Amino acid sequence: MTDRYKGFIVTLGDDLRDDDAAATIAAIKQIKGVIAVKPVLGGDMDDEMARERVRHELWKKIHEAFYPSKVKS
């Protein structure tokens, strides 16, 4: 038996301005099976998004420590 997903949580790398987010929202709406895209302005999701951003930044630092890029910018 396989799992069935109701939806996904997408966490952005940085907060986007309303007008800048329009293209991202439009792109997500084009994915097959997507019926709604609702931006989160605050509330319950803030903590989860903050934790996910911290995890992502930590992972990038760990990855760079073990696999340093040859080109420094």
C-alpha positions as CSV (number, residue, x, y, z in Angstrom):
1,M,0.0,0.0,0.0
2,T,1.4,3.4,-0.9
3,D,1.0,6.7,0.9
4,R,-1.3,9.5,-0.5
5,Y,-0.2,13.1,-0.1
6,K,-2.7,16.0,0.4
7,G,-0.2,18.6,-0.3
8,F,3.4,19.9,0.2
9,I,4.9,22.7,2.2
10,V,7.3,24.8,0.2
11,T,9.8,27.0,2.1
12,L,11.4,29.9,0.4
13,G,15.0,30.8,0.9
14,D,14.2,34.4,1.7
15,D,11.0,36.4,2.2
16,L,9.6,37.7,-1.1
17,R,7.8,40.9,-1.7
18,D,4.2,40.5,-2.9
19,D,5.0,41.7,-6.4
20,D,8.1,39.5,-6.7
21,A,6.2,36.4,-5.5
22,A,3.7,36.6,-8.3
23,A,5.9,34.7,-10.8
24,T,6.7,32.0,-8.2
25,I,3.0,31.5,-7.4
26,A,2.1,31.3,-11.1
27,A,4.8,28.7,-11.6
28,I,3.6,26.5,-8.7
29,K,0.0,26.7,-10.0
30,Q,1.2,25.2,-13.3
31,I,2.3,22.0,-11.7
32,K,0.0,19.1,-12.5
33,G,-2.5,18.4,-9.6
34,V,-2.1,21.8,-7.9
35,I,-5.5,23.3,-7.2
36,A,-4.5,26.2,-4.9
37,V,-1.5,28.2,-3.9
38,K,-1.9,30.3,-0.7
39,P,1.0,32.5,0.4
40,V,1.7,32.4,4.2
41,L,2.2,35.9,5.7
42,G,2.7,34.8,9.3
43,G,1.3,32.7,12.0
44,D,1.8,29.0,12.6
45,M,4.1,28.4,9.7
46,D,6.7,31.0,10.8
47,D,8.4,28.6,13.2
48,E,8.5,25.7,10.7
49,M,9.8,27.9,7.9
50,A,12.5,29.4,10.2
51,R,13.6,25.9,11.3
52,E,13.8,24.7,7.6
53,R,15.8,27.7,6.6
54,V,18.3,27.1,9.5
55,R,18.6,23.4,8.5
56,H,19.2,24.4,4.9
57,E,21.9,26.9,5.9
58,L,23.6,24.4,8.2
59,W,23.5,21.7,5.5
60,K,25.2,24.1,3.1
61,K,27.9,24.9,5.6
62,I,28.5,21.2,6.3
63,H,28.6,20.4,2.6
64,E,31.0,23.2,2.0
65,A,33.3,21.9,4.8
66,F,33.5,18.4,3.3
67,Y,33.3,19.4,-0.3
68,P,34.8,22.9,-0.7
69,S,34.1,24.6,-4.0
70,K,37.2,25.2,-6.1
71,V,36.0,28.6,-7.1
72,K,35.5,31.1,-4.3
73,S,33.3,34.1,-4.9
